[in-house]
Amino acid sequence: MRQSKLFTKTVKELPKDEGSYNAQALIRAGFIDKVAAGVYSYLPLGKRVIENICQIVREEMNSVGGQEISMTALIPKENLESSQRWDNFDVLFRLTGQDQREYALGATHEEIVAPLAKKFISSYKDLPFAAYQIQTKFRNEKRAKAGLLRGREFLMKDLYSFHTDQADLDLYYDQVTEAYWRIFDRLGLKDKTYLTYASGGSFAKYSHEFQTLAESGEDLIYICEKCRVAVNREIIAEQDSCPLCGQKELIEKKAIETGNIFKLGTRFSAPFNVQYKDKEGVEKPVIMGCYGFGPSRVMGTIVEIFHDEKGMMWPENIAPFSVQLISLNTPEESDKLYQELEDAGIKTLYDDRDISAGGKFADADLIGCPYRLVVSSKTLAADSVELKARTEENSELIKLQDILKNLMARLSKS
């Protein structure tokens, strides 16, 4: 992508009411645009990042047998009344159509997926199965704040699983937990993320959250370093020790909830009479699980964690481009190198704009691609290109003939 053709530009003026670092940095760098409190548009650079995150999530959900679908954003009132959540789910956006029917914008989709599954389940032979979507959700937050960390409109991956019994659900629940760890590992967040015990509400004794440590986090968790698990602040009064080893010396940390998983049991299958016939032909209720992950929230979390005073520092797996190529009055040589990088499959943002060198370097640091290449008369005099990793202070000169090999080696390790 030639930066001169990029739809968006870096900006200096920020919305006066935007206090979170993730939103400030993403707006300044031209990744997102603020429409209203908690409502953002994803611009070309931001769209590339969010799609990279979603692709990692998609691959890992497919690996545990998830089948991708796309459910309606409009949920009829009667569906939510069946589960008794029309009046009790206080963040619903409610609206009335010209047909005079009432709807809610989807905050979560149990009331759609359960009756959908009912249409295709008759026998134990139809179970287990799991379906997921990556879709925009809507929640009428009273105080939408913290940029992408708490929005009124946001992206969520929600996976729903259907089982004959609790043992089968427990087995699949563990498989999804491992898939989540693979996601966090690929995102560069595994070492900062803890499986956190939270209240199971009416579903089970516990649900589980994936909490990622960050000073800007709104949640407090209490960590057992021995077991690498934590307890959420909301249940610490009743569970004041590690649920695994019983240790009471827990460490308090701020964190951001980046995923959550629940054993729903029959909470949503029962209201919609989702049943199956066992081997003896006896009707039994289907057991459900639910597994949420927030790609947009994770995007904001990564910005909060991986940055310095100059701007963002994207992990290689999700960066909008792997390389930012900067031309300093060397159009012919830079054009040639850009084409070679593209032909080699290296995703490159090529700064071919007619602006100062300082402006180009500042924008490159703000945007935060993993590697920066600079082509100038000075580097060309040495038949070289200047290479600098965004996470490192120093740069090095690499011979033009070796630059592709060098970059390919670096990127293959990501």
N, C-alpha and C positions, 0 to 999 in steps of 0.2 A: 504494500500500500504506500503510495506516494503521499507524504504528509501535506503537500500543497493541494491535494485533491480531497483530503479528509474533510468530511462534512462539518466536524466540530473543531473548535480551537480551545486552547487553554484560556482561562479567564482570571481576572484579578478581583472582580466584585463578587461577593458572596451574599446570599440571602441573609438579612440581618438577624433572623430568628433561627439560624442554623448553627448550633453550638457544638455538634459532635465532630470529632476529627474525621471519621470515615466519610461523612457526607461532604465536609469541607474539601477534603483532598480529591474526592471523586468528581465533585462539581468543578473545582479549579482545573483539573486535568482534562475535563471534557468527557468523562465517562458516563455521567448521569446529569439529568436536569430536574430541578425541583419544580413540581407543579403546584403542590399544596403540602401542608404538614402531613408527613407520612406517606406521600404519593410522589413517585419519581418515574421519569422516563429513562430508559436505557439507550444511550447513544452508541455509535459504532464500536468504540473501544470497550465500553461497559458490556455491550451485548456479547462481544467475543469472550470476555472473562466469564460471564454467567453461563454461556453455552459450554465452555470448557469444564466448569464445575458440574453442570448438569450431565455432561457426557460421562464423567467419572462415576457419578451417582448411578446413571443409567446402566453402565457396564456392570457395576457391582450388584444392582438389583436383578439384572438379568442372570447373574451368576448363581443366585439362590432361587431361580425359577420364577421370578416375577415377570408378569406379562403386562406390557405397557398399554394403557388405555387413555382416553380423555373423556372426563365426565362433564356434564353441564355445570355452568357456573350459577345458574338459577335453580334454587331448590324450592319446590312448592311448600306452602305452609303446612299442608296436611302431613307431609313426610316428617317435618320437625315436630308436629303435634304428636305423631305416633310414638316418638322417642321422648316426649315431654320436654323438648328443648326450645320450642318456639317462645315460650314465656320465660324460660330459665337460662337462656344463653344470652348474656347481656351485651355481647359485642356484635350481634347480628346487624347487618344493614338490611332493613326491611323495605319493601316497595310493593306497589299495587300496579298490575298491568291494566291495559284497556279492556281486557276480558273480566276485570273486577276480581281476578284471583290475586291472592297475596303470595309473595315470594320472599326469599332471602338470598342475598349473594353468598356464595359458598365460603364459609369460614373453615369448614372441614367437611368430609363427604361420607360419613358413615350412613347417613340417611338416604343416600343415593346408591351406594355400593351394595348395601344389604339387600334391598328389594331387587337390584340388578342381579346379584348372585342367586337369589331365590329362583329366578327364571331358568337357571341352568343346573340347579342341584336337585337331584331326586334320590340318588342312591349313594351309599358309601363309596362306590367306585368313582364318583365324581370328585372325591376329596382325597388329599388336600389340594388346594391351589391358592395362588396369590396374584393379585392384580395391583398395579400402581399407576400413578400419573405424576407428571410434573406440571403444575398448573398454578395460575394466579389465584390467591385467596384474598378475602376481604374481611377485615375486622374493624368494627367501629370503636377504636380505642379512644378513650377520653383524653389521653395525653400521648399522642404520637410524638415520639422524640427519639433521639440517639440515631438519627439517620436511618440506615438500612436495618438497624438492630430492632427497631419497633415501629413498624409501618402500619398504615391502614390498608395498604395494598402491597402484597408481597408474593414471592414465589415459594412454593412448597412442593416437596416430593412426599406424597402419602401412599404408603403400601398397606394393603389390607390382605390378611391371610384367613383361610377358612379350613376348619379341621373337624375331625370326628370326635376327638376327645382332648382332654387337657394334656395328656402325655405327648400327643402329636404336636400340639401348640408349643409346649415347652421345648421340644426338639427344634422346631423351626425358629422359635424366638432366639435360641442360642446361635443358630446359623446366621440370622440377620444381624445379631450383635457383632459377630465376627466380620460380616460384610461392612458394617459401619466402621470398624477399626481399620479395615483396608482403605475405606474412603478417606478417613482422617489421615492415614499414613500418606496417601497419594497427594493430599492437599498440604502436607507439611505441618499438620496440626496434632499428630498423634501424641507427641511428647507433652503437649500442653493441655490435653483433653482427658477428663476423668469420667468413668461411668458412675453416675450419681444416683443414689437411691432417693426417690421422692414418693409422695403419697400416691397410692393407687386409687384413691377415691372410692367409688362404688364398684370398681372393676376387680381389684386385687389388693393384697397387703401393700405391695410396692408397684410403682411404675419406675422406669429408669430414664434419666436424662443423660445426654452427653454434654458436659459442661467444659468449655474451653477457657482457660485462665487468661484474664485480661484486666488491666487496671481500670479500664473504662466499663467493666461489666457491672450490671445492675443486680446480679444474683450473688449471694454469699453461700459458699459451700464449705464443708468441713471434711478435710482430706485425711485418710489413713495412708501414709506413704508406704507402709509395709505391704498393703494389699492393692494399692493403686486404685482405690475406689473412694467415693465421697458420699456425704449425706447432705441433702438440701436443707437450707435454713428452715423451710416450712415444716419439716418433720423432726428437727434436732431435739425438740422437747421430749418427744416420745422415743426417739432413737438417738441417744446421746453417746453411742459408741459405734465402732465399726461393725456393720452387719455381718461381716465375714469372720473376723478374728476377735471381736469384742473389745478391742483396744479403745480406751477413752481419751487418749491424748491425740486429739484431732486438730489439724491446722486449718485456720480460717483463711479463705482466699476469695477474691472477687472473680467472677466468671460470667461468661455469656452462654446461655443455653443454645446449642447449635443442632440438637436433635433430641427426640424423645420417642420412647417405645412403650406400648401398653399391652397387657393381656386383657382383652375386653371381655372374654368369656361370652355370655349370652346377652350382654347389655344392649346390643343393637340387633342381634339376630332374633331375639324373642319378640320384640315389638312388631317385627315384620313377618313373624312365623316362618323363619328360614330353618327348614328341617331336612333331614335325610333319612332314608330307610337303611337300617343296618342289615347284616347277613340273614337275620331272622325275619326281616320285613317290618321291624318295629320302628316307628317314627321317633327320631331323637333330634334335639336341638343342635344346630351347628355352632361350634366354638370359634371365636374370632380373635385376631390380633391386629394391632395397628402400629405403624412405624413411620414417624414423621422426621423430615430433614429439611432445613431451610436453606436452599442455595443462595438466595439474596442476603439472608442474615449472615451466612458463612462468608460471603464476599465482603460484607462490612467488617466482620470479625478479622479477616485476614488483613485488611487495611489497618485496623486498629493495632494489630500485633507487628506487622512487617512494614515498618516505615522508619525514616529518620527525619531530620529537620528539613531536608530538601524535597521529600516526597515519598511516594510509595515504592515498595520493593517486592514485586510479585514473585511468588514461587514459580519455577519454570513450567510446571504442569498446567498452570491456569493463566499464565500471562497472556495479554492480548496479542503480543508478538514476542518471539524469542529474542530478536535483535533489533536495536535501533541503529540505523546507519545514518551517519551525519556527514554531509558533504560540505567542505569548507572551500568554496570556489574551485571545485574540481569536478564539474558536471560530467565530463566524458568518462573519466575513470570511475567515478561513483556510479554512474548509470550502468557501466559494464559489470561492476561488482554486484550491484543490486540484482541484475538479471541472473548472475551466477548463483547467488543465494536463493533466489526464487526457484530456479531450475533444480536446485539441490533439495528443495522442499523445506527450506529454513524460512519460517514466517518472519518477514522483515518489514518494519516501519521505516521508510526511507525519508529522512528529512532533507528534501530538496528545495526548501523554501528560501526565498531571498530575504533573510533576516540576519542579524548579527550572530556571531559564533556564541556569544554569551547567552543570547536568547535560546539558541538551539540546545546548549548544554543544560540550561535551567529547565527547559521543557522535558528533556530526556530524563533528568533526575525526577521530575514531578510525575511523569507517566510511569516510570519504574520498570521498563523492560529488563530482563535479566542481564543482557549484554549490550554494550555500546561499541560501535565501530566508528572510527573517525578517519576520513580520508582527506588529507591536506597536502599542500605542496611539500611540506616538511617530511611527512611520512612517505610520500612518493619518491622523494630524493633518496630514501633508504630502501626503495622498492618494498614498502611495508604499509601496514594499516595499524592504527592504534586500537587495541582491544582492552576494554575495562568491564569487569563484572560489576553490576549495580551494588552488590553487597561488599565490595572491596574498595579500598582507598586508592590503590595504585593501579596504573595501566601498564601495558607492555606492548612492544612493537612486534608484530607477527608478519613474516614475509607473505606477500600477496599470494604466492603459490601454495602456501601452507594454511591459509586462513580457513578454507572450507573444511579441511581435515581437522583442524584444531577445534572449530565450532561443533562439528559433528561429534567429536569425541566428548566434548563437554555436555552437549545436549543429550547424548545417549545415556548419561549417568543420571539424568533427572527422572 
